[in-house]
Amino acid sequence: MTRLVPAPVTVPAHVQRIVLVDRTKPQSEGLAVIGGIITGELPFEVRNAVQATLSSLQMTLNSSPRFQIVRSTERLPGGIFGQMFPNPMDWYTVEQLANRYQADAVLTLENFSSDFIITDQKRLIKKTITEGKNTRQIEVQGYYLEGLATVSAGFRLYDPKDRNIIDQQRFEKRNIWTAEAETKAQAMLLLIPKADAARAVGEMAGAGYATKIAPMYAEINRGFFPKSKTDPAVVTGARLAEVDQWEQAIATWQAALPGVDDKSGGMLAYNIAVGYEVLGSLDLAKEWAGRAYTEFGLNKGKNYVTTLNGLLQQQFLLEQQMQQNSEMK
C-alpha cells in the first residue's frame, strides 16, 4: 500500500509557499580559506555539495502535496563550515525574501560541513585470471579501502507572518563506500571521489529534512492468510486480493464466517481487516482485527489492533495538516 503519512512538524496553515535560501556564504573569504585548510574542503566542493543538498530538499518537498516550493537566487552570509548555527536572520530580511518570491515562509540552509575519512587494510582479495577461453578466480594479497563521508547540514524555517522560527534542525548523514585492488593506488582510483561523496550525502540530508516538515508517501506492507486447511474461502478470497479485487475478497471471506471453526474464523476476520485497511477504512479494519482476537482467539488480531490504533492517530494528524492545505485554497 502507498499511504500519505504525517510530518513530525506541523507547519501553520497559512504557510503554503516556501522559498529555499542558501545561507552558507562565508562571512569572510579569509576565514573561509582557513576553514577549508583545516577541514580539507575546497570551496567548489562545498558549493557543489550545498547545491546538491538544496536540490534534493526541493525535489523531495515537491513530492509532497503540502507545499509549493521555489528556490531563491541569492546566497546569503551565514554559517562557516557549519558546526554552529549562525544568528537568525533579522525579520526585515526574512520579510523581504518572502515578498520577493511571494512566499509564506523562508527555509534556509544555514550552515554546511562535510568530511571524508579513508581507512585501509591489507587483506586477501579475489582476482580473475583469464587462461585462453577460461576464467577463474584466485585470492591474492591486496588492499581494502573504506571511505566514510559525513555531512552536517543546519536548516531553519522562518515564518514572517508570526515572526517565529517554526523549526530549527541539524541533520547529520553518513555513508560508506568501499573499494579493493592489488595496490593501494589502484584501490584509491576505484573509490568514490571525495567531492562526489559529499554531494551524495548532502542529498541524503536534504531529503531527510524534507520528510520532517511535509507529509510524505510511504510504502506499507501487510501480510494476510493465503490458505486454510479447513476453509477453501480463505484461499478464494486471497486470490481475489492478489489481483486487487479487495471488495470481492472481503465479501467472500465474510460469507464464509457462519459456522466456521475458530482457526479459520480468525484467518477470515484478520484478512477482512487487512482488506478494509487497503481500502482506507481504518475503523472497519480495527473492528475486524478486534473480532479476529475476541471471537476467534487469534493473537495476531490483537497486535494488529495496536498497529491500527497508531495508524488512526497518524490519520487524525494528517487530516489536520492537509486540512490546513485545503482551507487556504
N, C-alpha and C positions, 0 to 999 in steps of 0.2 A: 504494500500500500504506500502511496505517496500522500503525506499529510503536511499541512502547514502548521508549524509549531511556534509558540510564542517566543518572543525575545526575553532574555533576562532583565533588560532595562525597558521600562515603558516610557516612551517619549511622549511629551504633551501633544494634545490633539491638534493644536494649531501648527505644529511642525509637519509640513507636507513636502517642502522642497528644501534640500540641503546642498550647500556649496562646500566642496572639498578644497582645502587650502594647504599648501606646502609651507610649513613654518620652520624649516630646518636650515635656512640660510644662516651661516655663522655670523655672530655679532661683529667679529673681527677676522679678516682674512689671515692676519698674522697668527692669531690663536688657532685658526683652522689648520694652518700648516703645521704648527706644533702638535696639535691633536692628531693629525694624520701621521706624523712621525712616530708618536707614542703608540698609536694603535695599528700602524701599518696600513691604514686605509688611504688610498689615493682619492683625490677629490672627485674624479669622474666615476670611480667605483661607487662612492657613496651616493652621488647624484642619480646614477642609473638604478641603484637598489631602492632609493626613495621613490623614484618614478614607478618602479615595478610594484612597490607596496601600495601606492595610491591607486594605480590602475587596477590592482586586484581588489582593493577596497571598493572602488567604484563598480566594478563588474559584479561583485558579489551582492552589493546593495541593490543593484539593478535587477537581480534575480528574485528579489522580494517585491510583493505588491504594495508595500507600505509607503515608500518614499519615491520622489523624483530626485535625481542626482545630477549635479552639474559640477564641472571642475573649473577652478579659477586659473588664471594665467599668472598670477603673482607668486613669487617665492619670498616669503617674509622672514625677517630675522627671528631666531628662536633658539632652540637647543643646539649645543655644540657637542657632537659625538655622544650625545644622549644618555647620560646616566642620571641626570636630574631634570625634572620639569622646569622650564623657564617660568617666569612670572606670567600669569594670564594676560592675554591681550586686553587693552583698555576697551571699554564698551563703545566708545566712538568708532574705533577701528572695526569692531565687530559689526556695528550697525551699518557702516559704510560698505563693508563687504556684502552684507545681506542685501542692502539696497541695490548695489551694483549688479548682483546676479539674481535679483528678485527671489531671494531665498528666505526661508523662515528660520533657519539655523545655520551655523557655521561649524563644520567639522574639520579640525586641524590635525595634521601630523606634526606634533610639537618638537619631537626630537627623535634621533635615529642613530643607532650604532650597530656595528657588526664585527664579528670575529671569526677567524678560520684557523683552526689548530690541526696540524697534521702530525700523526704519530705513525711510526713504522716499526716493524719487527720482521726478523728473518723467520721463514717457515718453508716447509715443502709446498710447492705449488704444482699444478698439473700443466704439462706441456704436450702439445700434439705433435707427433712425429709422422711425417709422410714418407713412405717407402714404396716407390712406384705408384701403384693404384691403391695401395692400402694405407690406412692411417691408424695410429694407436696413440694412447696417452701414457706418458710416463711421469713420474714425480721427480722434480729437480729442486735444488735449493734456490730460493728466491726471496723477494720482499713483498710484504703485505702492508698496504697503507690505508689508514683511515683519516678522512677529512671531516672534522666536526665544525659545522657552520652554525653560529648563533647570531640572532638578530634581536635587538631590543628596540621596540617602537612605542612611543607615547602618544596617545590620542586624547583630544578634548572636544567635547560637543557643547558649543555655546548657544544659548537661547537669548537673542537680543530683545525679544518682546518682554520677557520677565526678568531680563538681566541676570540670568542664572546659568551656571555651568551644570548642564544636565548630567554629564558623565565625564570622568577622567580615569583613564586606564592605561597601564603599561602592559604591552603584550611581548612576551619573550618566546620565541620559537627557535627550534634547533633541528638539524637533520644531519645524518651521517652518510657519507659516500665512501666507497671502498675501491681499491684497485690493487692488482698484483702483477708482478713481472719478475724476470730473472734478475734484473738490476734495479736499483732504487731509481735511477734516472728514467728508465723505461716506465716504471710504475707511476712516477710523477707525471709523465706525459699522458697517461691514461686516466689520471684522477681529474675530477671536475675542477676547472679554474676557480680561483677564489672569488672573482667578480661574479661568475655565474652562480656560485653557491649563495652569495649574499642576495642576489636577485630572487632566487628560488625561495629562500627562507623569508625574505621580505614579503613575497606574495602570500606565504602562509600566514604571516602576521596580519596583513591587510584583510584577508578573507576571514581570519579568526575574529577580528574586532567587529566586522560587519555583522556576524551572527549574534553579537551581543545586543545590538540596538534594533535589529529588524527581524520580524518573523521570517522564518526560512522553511522551505520544503525539505522534508526528510523522508527517507525510505524506512518503512516499518515492516518487519517480517513477523508473521503469526502462523504457527502451525495448527493443524486440526487433524482429527482422526480420519484416516483414509479407509479403514475397513473394520468389520466386526465379525467374529466367528458365528454369532447367533442372529444378526440382523442385516440382511442384504441392503437395506435402505441407507445404511451408513456409507457404503461404497457407491451406491447410485447417486446420492447427493454429492459425494466427494467428486465424482466425475463431472457433475454439472458445475461445481465450484471451480474445478480446474480449467474449464473453458469460460469462466467469468459469468456464468448464469446463476448468480447468487440468490435471486428471488425464488427461482425454481428449486434450487438446492435447499433453501430454508423450508419451502412448502413440503418437499419430500421428507425431510428429517422430522418436521412437525407431525406429518400424517402417520409416521411410524411409531410415535410415542405411546399411544394407548396399549396397555398390556405388555410393554417391553420389560425385559429383565433390567436389574439395576446397572449392570456394567454397560450394556448397550445404551440404556437410557442416559447415563452420564455422558457417553460419547455424543449421542444425538443432541442433547441440550448444550453441550460445550460447542459443538460445531455450529449450532444455531446462533450462539453468542458471537462466534467469530464472524459468521455471515452478517449479522447486524452491524458489527464494528466496521466491516469492509464497506457496507452501505452507508456508514456515517451515523447510525443510530446508536450512540454510546449508551443511552439509558436502557434501551431494549437489550443491548449486549450485556450490560451489567445484570439485568433481571434474569436472563437465561444462564449466565455464568453462575449466578447465585443458586438457581434451580438445579444446575448440574451437581452442586455440592449438597444443598439442603434436601433435595428429593431423592438423589441417587448416590450420594456419598462420594462423589468424585472430588478428591482433594485439589486436583488441578483447577477445578472451578473456583474454589476459594481463593487461590493465588491469582487467578485471572480477575476476580472482583477487585482485588487490591490494585492490580495494574490499571484497570478501567477507572477506578476512583482517581488515580493520578492523572489519567488522560482527561477526565471530566474537569478537573481543576485547571489543567492546561487549556482546555477548550474555553472555559469561562474567561481566563486571562486573554486568550487570543481574540475572543469576541470583543473584549474591551479595547484591545489595541487596534483591531480592524474597524470597529465601530467608529473610533475616532477618525479613521481614514475616510469612511463613507459619509460621515456627518459634515465634513468640510467641503465635499464636492457639491 
